[in-house]
């Protein structure tokens, strides 16, 4: 259903010549040859070991070049209330995953062979984490 819906949206936007939609399991392999790989709300479903495995498959598919965009919520330091903290508890209970701090994302990326390049916030809670292979 996700692949079919994605293809429909790309066609409606006139982007089918610029994008490939390939189904599969990111625990087995990731299609090689892309310029940019994006993971939106993927890593928060998984524990650190599984997240590193996903990132390593991305690294291998990228072949030493390209860009990785991880789109997730980042838990900010301190004890102020935050939607990211509520989602963190939800992910722990439902999937065994978690939301992470900036440092925790940096550690995951480094363990998989990436360098964190930049972090962009577009609503104060959700962030785009840009990384490149080392």
C-alpha positions in Angstrom: 0.0 0.0 0.0 2.8 2.4 0.8 4.7 1.8 -2.5 1.5 2.2 -4.5 0.5 5.4 -2.8 4.0 6.8 -3.2 4.0 6.0 -6.9 0.6 7.8 -7.3 1.8 10.9 -5.4 5.0 11.1 -7.5 3.0 10.7 -10.7 0.6 13.5 -9.6 3.5 15.7 -8.8 5.2 15.0 -12.2 8.3 13.4 -10.4 8.3 9.9 -11.8 11.3 10.6 -14.0 13.3 11.8 -11.0 12.5 9.2 -8.4 12.6 5.4 -8.0 10.2 3.6 -5.6 11.6 0.2 -4.7 10.0 -2.1 -2.1 12.0 -4.3 0.2 13.3 -4.8 3.7 15.9 -2.5 5.1 17.1 -5.4 7.3 18.2 -7.3 4.2 19.5 -4.7 1.7 18.9 -1.3 0.4 18.9 -0.4 -3.3 22.3 1.1 -4.3 22.9 4.1 -6.6 20.8 6.8 -5.1 22.0 10.4 -4.5 20.0 10.9 -1.4 18.5 8.3 1.0 15.8 9.4 3.5 14.5 7.6 6.6 11.4 9.2 8.0 10.1 7.9 11.3 12.0 4.7 10.8 14.8 4.7 13.4 12.5 5.5 16.3 10.8 2.1 15.8 13.9 0.2 16.6 16.5 -0.2 19.3 20.1 1.0 18.9 21.5 -2.3 17.5 18.7 -2.5 14.9 19.0 1.2 14.0 22.7 0.8 13.4 22.1 -2.2 11.2 19.6 -0.1 9.1 22.1 2.7 8.9 24.9 0.3 7.8 22.8 -1.0 5.0 22.2 2.7 3.9 26.0 3.3 4.1 26.7 0.2 2.0 24.1 1.2 -0.6 25.6 4.8 -0.8 29.0 3.5 -1.8 30.9 6.3 0.0 29.0 9.2 -1.5 25.6 10.8 -1.3 23.5 12.2 1.5 21.4 10.6 4.2 18.4 12.4 5.7 17.0 11.1 8.9 13.7 12.7 9.8 12.8 12.1 13.4 12.0 14.0 16.6 14.9 15.0 18.8 14.6 15.0 22.5 15.9 18.3 23.8 17.9 18.5 27.1 16.1 19.5 30.3 12.9 18.6 31.9 10.5 20.8 29.9 7.5 19.1 28.5 7.8 18.1 24.9 5.8 16.1 22.3 9.0 14.2 21.6 9.1 12.9 25.2 5.5 11.7 25.0 6.2 9.9 21.7 9.4 8.4 23.3 7.2 6.7 25.9 4.7 5.6 23.2 7.5 4.1 21.0 9.0 2.2 24.0 5.7 0.7 24.9 4.5 -0.1 21.4 7.6 -1.1 19.5 10.6 -1.2 21.9 12.0 1.8 20.0 12.7 5.3 21.2 13.1 8.9 20.4 16.7 10.1 20.8 18.7 13.1 21.7 21.0 14.8 19.2 24.0 13.1 20.8 22.3 9.7 20.6 21.7 10.2 16.9 25.2 11.3 16.3 26.5 8.1 18.1 24.2 5.9 15.9 25.4 7.6 12.8 29.1 7.3 13.7 28.7 3.6 14.6 27.4 3.0 11.0 30.1 5.0 9.3 28.4 8.4 8.9 29.4 12.0 9.8 26.6 14.2 11.1 26.7 17.3 8.9 23.7 19.4 10.1 20.4 19.4 11.8 17.4 21.4 10.6 14.2 21.9 12.7 11.0 22.8 10.9 8.5 22.7 13.7 10.6 22.7 16.9 10.0 19.0 17.5 10.7 17.2 14.2 14.2 17.5 12.7 16.0 16.6 9.5 19.4 15.2 10.4 21.8 15.4 7.5 24.7 12.9 7.4 27.3 11.8 4.9 29.4 8.6 4.7 32.9 8.9 6.1 
